[in-house]
Amino acid sequence: MFFESPAARETPIQPQSLTTAIVKVTQGEVSEAQIVHRLQELAPGDFLWELVLIEERVFRVDLPSVEDLRRLL
């Protein structure tokens, strides 16, 4: 799995909300499209997923709800 607890890393500039998560690619090569596709599978619905590159292989993403964040962790 490539998800990291939102409390484990600080994001620069913008504060995190309760529905902000950090996605970190730890093994292999994974495109942003692949990450979004996996997020859509884990939290289905019409939510518009937007990844924000924090550093190489690390992204910030806002989730639709706290429940979705809990399900992903």
Residue pairs with C-beta under 8 A, 6 or more apart in sequence:
2 23
2 24
2 25
2 26
2 27
2 30
2 35
2 38
3 21
3 22
3 23
3 24
3 72
3 73
4 21
4 22
4 23
4 24
5 22
5 73
6 16
6 20
6 21
6 22
6 69
8 22
9 22
9 24
9 58
10 16
11 20
11 22
11 54
11 60
12 54
14 60
16 60
17 62
18 66
18 69
19 62
19 63
19 64
19 65
19 66
19 68
19 69
20 60
20 61
20 62
20 63
21 60
21 61
21 62
21 63
21 69
21 72
21 73
22 54
22 58
22 59
22 60
22 61
23 35
23 39
23 51
23 58
23 59
23 60
23 61
24 57
24 58
24 59
25 35
25 57
25 58
26 57
32 51
32 59
35 51
35 59
36 49
36 51
39 49
39 61
39 72
40 47
40 49
42 68
42 71
42 72
43 63
43 64
43 68
43 71
43 72
45 64
47 63
47 64
49 61
50 61
50 62
51 59
51 60
51 61
52 59
52 60
52 61
53 59
54 60
63 69
63 72
